[in-house]
C-alpha cells in the first residue's frame, strides 16, 4: 500500500492559540487536504521574537504569547522564533526566518518525519526562506502566492530579485487568483511553472441564518438596511472609503468587524462625518461566529486597495449576502456574476456609494447568492493540490 505523501507546510501565515484567525485561510486549505487521507503534514509557522507578553504590546505581545509547539485540529504546529529587526527587516527577513526555523525543521526530520516536499505560503519572505531550507535539504519546493507578496512587495528591488530566484528554484508556484500568476509571469517567472488554485469556502461553517434571528442575536436594529465590513483596521482595507460612502447613504447602518491600529482614527472620522450613530465598531469576531454577522446584513463591503483572493467575499456569499468590492486583483474573479454583487471602480467613496445604492435597491435573492457561492467549494482546489504534488514528486 502506498504511504501518504508527506509535506512540511512552512509559513508565518498560520493561526495559533494567541492569534486564532491569523492566516486561517492557510489552515483551512490544509485541513481540507488532510481530509483526503492522502497527505500527512507537519507545520512550521515561525513568529518574530519579542521578549514581552501583554496586550499593551499589540501584535508583538501576541507573538511572545505564542506557544513553541501546539496541536491544532490534530496537526502538529511548531512556532520557532526569528529575529525581525526594525527598518532593515524587509531585506533580512528571509535569512533570519530560515535561520530561526532551521533547528525545528531538523528536529522534525530527526523525529522520523522526513517530508517529501516543502509547501510554503506567501512568497516573501516565507517562500524565499523556505527555498533556502529546501536547497540545504535537497527537497522540492512549492510556493503559494496570496496577495501583497506579489501585488506590493516586488516594487522593492532586492525582494523582487529574491522572489524571482525562488520562482526559478520552485518546482511549482500557485496563485490563489489568476491575477497573481499573471503578475509573477510579468516579473519574469517561467509560465509553465505557474498554477492557479483558488481558495474555497467552508460551506458548512458559512451558511445562511434567518436575517431576523441573526439581528436579534447580535442586538442589531430589526428594521432598515445593514452593511457589514470584515477586515483588519488598516489603511489598505479602505474602511475610510466605506465610512465616507456611508455618509451619502441615509438610514443605512454599518457593522465594522476587525481590530487594528486605525481604529481610533476611523472612529474620529465617523464622528467627523456625522455617522457615529450608524456605525458599530464590533472588534475581532471568532471565525465560527461570522456567519451571524453576514446573515444579519443586507450586503457586505470590501474597499481594499490590494487583495489576492478575498475570502471574506466568499464567506458572505455563502451566507446568502451579496457583496460590493473594489475592482482590484482577484476580486473580479470572485464577484463574476450579478447575483454575487457589484464591483466599483474607481476606488472612491462616490463610486462605492453609487454601487451600494444600486445593490440595495435591487438585492438578489439570498438563495441565488448562496447557490453562486456553492460553486466555490474546496473540492477542486484539493484535487488540484494532490495532482500538482504528485507531478512534482514524479519528475
N, C-alpha and C positions, 0 to 999 in steps of 0.2 A: 504494500500500500504506500502510495506517495505521501511523504510527510508534508505538512503545511509549509507554505512559504514563510520565511522569517524576515521581518523588516525591523529596522530601527527608525522610528519617527523622531525627527530632530527639528525642534522649532521653539523659539521663545513665545510663540503664539499658542499657548495651551492653558487650559484652566487649572486652577489649584484651589485648595480649600481657602486660601487667603484671597484669591481673585477668581471666584467661581464662574464668571461669564467671560473672562478674558480668553479670546481665541476659541470660543465654544464651537465655532463652525469647523475648526480643525478636528476637535474631538468628535464631533458628530459624524464627520466623514469617516473617521477611523472606526467608530462604533458600528456604522453600517457595514463597513468592510469586514470587520471581525465576525459579524453575524453569519457570514457565509461559511465559517468554519475552515476556510482555505488559507487563512493567514494567522500567524502568531506575531505579536508585536511587543516591543518594549519602547517606552517613550523617554527621551531625554529633552527636557524643557528647561533650559538654563534661565536664571534670573540675575539681574545685576546685583552685585554685592553692596550691602548697605548695613551699617552697624546698629541702627536703632529701629525698634518697632514702635508702632503707635500711630493713631490717626493724624496726629499733628504733622507727621512727615509725609502724608499723602501716599502716592504710589510707592515711594521708596520705603515707607514704613510697612506697606504690604509686601514688598519684595523681602524685607527682613523677616516677616512673619511666615513666609512660605516654607513648608517643611522640606527637608532634604530629600525625603522619599515618602511617597504615599501610593495608595491603590485607589484608583477611580474607576468605578464600573467594571471591576475585575482586571483592570490594566495597570501594570506596574509603571509608575511615573517617577523619574528622578529629576530633581531640581538643583543641579550644581550651580555654584556661583561663578560669575565672571566679572572682571573689572571694567567699568564703563566710565572713563574719565570725562568730565565736562568739556565742552567746546571742541576738543580734538577727537571725541568719542566716535564720530561717524567713520573716520578713516581707520581707526584702530580696532573698532568693534569686532570685525570678523576674526582677527587674530586672537584677541583676548577671549572671545567666545569659544573658539576652537580649543585654546589652551585650558580654559576653565572646565570644559566638558570632557577633555581627553581622558583623565583618570576614571571618570564614570563610565565612559564607553569601554575602556579596557577592563574595568571590573565586571561589566555586564558579560563580556566575552569570557572572562576567566571563570565566571559562574556557570558557564555552559551554554549561553545563548549566543552562538556565533551566527549572526544575522547574514542574510543573503544580499541585502541592499539597504541603502540609506534613503529614506523617504523624507525629504526636507520640505519645509513650508515657509514661505516668504523669502524672496530671492536675496535680499540684502538687509542685514548682514548674515542671516541664518543660512541661506543657501551657500554663500561663499565660505562660511565656517565649516559647513558640512562637507564641502568639496575638499577642504584641507584634510579633514579626518578621513574621507573616502580615499584620497591619494595615499595617505600613510598606510591604510589597511588593504589597498588594492580592491576595494569594493565598488560596485556600480552605484551610481547616484541618480535619483530622480528629484527634481525640484519643482514645486508648485508656486506659481506667482499668484498673488492675491489682491493687489491693488496698488497702494502707494509705492511698493517696492519696484514697480515698473512705470507707474504714472508720474512719479515725482523724483525719486532718488537718482535716476540716471542723468538728471541735469547736472550732477556733480561729476567732474572728470574721473577722479580715482574710483569712486564706487562704480561708475559706468564701465570702466576697464575691467574691474573685478567681476562684475555681472557677466560680461561677455566671455571672460575666461572661464567662468563657471558653466555658462551655457555650452561652451565648446567641450568641456570635460564631461558634462552630464550625459547620461545615456538618453535621457528624455527630459523635456520641460513641459509642464502642464500649466495652463491658464484657466482660471475659473470663468473667463469670458473670452470671446474671440478678439476683442479689442486689445487685451493684454498681450496675446500672442502676436498680433499684428505689430504692436509696439516693439516687442523683442526682436522680431524679424527685421524691423526697420533699423534697429540698432546694429544689426549685422549677424544675428544668430542664424544658424542653418535651419531653413523652414522644415526640412524633413524630420527634425527632432522635436517639433512643436506640436502640442496636442491640446485640445480644449475639452475639459471635463468640468462642467458647471456644477456648482453646489446644488443640492436638492433641498427639500424642505420636509421636516418631520410632520407628516400628515396626521399622526395620532396626537402629538403634543399640540399642534396648532390646528384647531378645529373650531367651527363656529359655535358660539353660545348665543342664546336669545339676547337680543340687544337690551331689552328692558331689564332682564335679570342681571346682565353684566353691569349696567349702570347702577342698579340698586346695590349690588355687591360692593362697588367701588365708591359709592357715595356721590355719584355724578348726577347732575340735573337730568330728570327724565325727559324733559322737552328740549327742543332745539337741536341744532347741529353741533356735533363734536368732532374735532380733529385730534389725531394722536401723532406725535413725532417721537421716534425712538432713536437714541444715539448719544454718544459722548458729547458733553457740553464743551466743544472746542470749535475753533473758527471754521475748519473745513466742512463741518456738518451743516453750516448755513442756518443755524437757528435764528440768527438775527434777521435773515431774509424772511423766514417763516413768521416771525413776530411782526415785521413791517407789513407783510401781506395780510395778516390777521387784522391789522388796524383798518384795512379797507373792506372788511367783511363783517358788517354789523350783525350782532347777535350770534355769531359763530364763536365757539369756545374751543380751547386747545389744552390738551394734556401733554406735557413735555416730560418724557421719560429718559433718565440718564443722569450721570453726575460728571463733573469735570471742572476745570479751572475757570471757565467762563460763566459759571452760574450767577455770581454777583452782578457781573456786567449785563447779563441777559435780564435779570430781574430789574436792574436800573433802567434798561431800555424799555421793558414792558411798562414801567411807571411813566417814563417819558412819553410813550406813545398813547397812554391812557387806556391800556388794555389789561392792567393788572387784575381786574375783577373777572376777566375772561380767560386767564391763563393759570393753569395749575402745574407748579413745578413738583413733580412726583418723586424725583430721585431715582436711584437704581432699583429695578424691579427684577426679581428672580425670573430666569428664562421660562420656567414652567408656569409662571403666572401671567405671562404676557398676553396669552390668548384672551383673557378677560378684558384687557385694555383695547386690543384690536377689535373685539366683538362689540364693545361699547361705542366705538367710534363710527362715524359715517364714512370717513376717509382717513388715510394715513398720508403723511407728508415726509419727503426726504429731499432737502435742498442742498445736498452735498456738492462740493466742487470736485471731489475725487472719490470714486468707488470702483472697485473691481467688479464684484458681484454682490449687490446689496441684499443680504439675507433678510433684512427686516421687511423688504418689499414682498418677498415670497411668503413670509410668515403672516403678514397682514392679509394677503390674498387668500391664503389657506384658511383664514378665519372668516372669509366672505367679505372682507373690507377692501374696496378699491384704493388705489394709491395715486398720488401726484408726485412725480420725481423729476429732478433736473436731468436734462438730456446730455449725460456725460458717460464716457467709458462704457461699462457693460449694462447700464440701466436700460437703454433701448432694447437690449436682448431679453431683459426681464419683463418689461412692460411693452409687449409686442402686439397686443390686440386691444380693441376698445373696451372689452369687459374687464381688462386688468386695471384700467385707469387712464391717466393722462401724463404726458411729458410736457415740460415747459422749457422754453428757450427764447431769449437769453435768460441767464440765471439772475433775475432781478425780482424784487418784491412785486412789481407791477405784473410781470409775466406769470409769476406764481399765483397772485391774486386772481388774475383772469382765468387761469386754468382751474383753480379751485371753484370759482363761481360757476364755470361750465359743468364741472363734475357734480357739484352739489345740486344743480338744477335738474340733472338727469342721471341719477345714480343707477348703475347697472344692478340687476337683481343679484342678491348675495349668493344665490345658488349658482349663477353663471360665473361669478368671481371665483368661488370655491372650485368649480369644475375646471376652470383655467389653471389654477394652481396645482390641481391633481396631475397635470402633465409634467410636473417638475418633481416627481418622486426621486428617491436616491437610487433606484434600481439600475438605471442606465449608467450612472456615474460609477457605481460599484463594479458593474460588469466591465466597464472601460478600464478601471484601475487594474483589475485582475488580468485582463488581456495584455495591457501595457507592461505590467511587471513580468508576466511570463515571457513576453517578447524580449524584454531587456535581458533576462537571465538565459535565454536560449541563443543569444548572439555572442 
